[in-house]
Amino acid sequence: MTRGARFMAALVAAFAAGGFGDSARASMPVAVLQVVSVHAHGGGCRKSSPAGQCCHMEKKTGHVHCH
């Protein structure tokens, strides 16, 4: 786990445990991060991927698949 991922996990845990108090929880914005990994079959997501999905061109078959 990267340092940034550990920090985010600790921050989420602190909020879940009430470590910042009710006033802080009510007034602080919440950020949601999406971790995108590069898969072994090559490259990242296509720019035209639908929201919330990651699409890749399968070079062997010539088809696009999304997950």
PAMARMAR-684602 format. One record per residue (C-alpha): x, y, z. Coordinates in steps of 0.001 Angstrom, whole numbers, plus 500000, padded with zeros to 6 digits. Example, Ala and Ser with C-alpha at 12.3 -4.5 7.8 and 13.67 -1.06 7.14 Angstrom:
// PAMARMAR-684602
512300495500507800513670498940507140
// end
This chain:
// PAMARMAR-684602
500000500000500000501401503411499082501904506210501569498955508128500069496681505095500313497696504552503956496953508221504707493503508017503097492718504781504954493703506414508258491633509512507478488553507447506613489016505348509759489280508488511911486048509881510474484282506538510886485393506334514518484253509900515228487819511049515850487144514558514540483934515272516450480460516022515081481151519650514132484180518755512020482360515863510350479459518158509441481592520972508023484489519222506279484169518256502613484553514603501738486838513540498887486477510189497167489482508828495345489358506140492702492473504059492349493118503098488751495674500402488190497421499594484948496727495975484097499233493487482767497502493362479394498865496827478671498074500451479280495497502419481168491887503290480437490664504641477117489673508310477270486266507373475854485524504997478767482051505504480294481971507099483741482978504601486415484385502085483946487791501394482464487849500212478842490771498663476970491354497534473397492174493832473255494838493876470558494593490153469803490871490231469062490393493885468114487542494234470615487118496759473418486262495404476852485323497400479942485376496683483655
// end
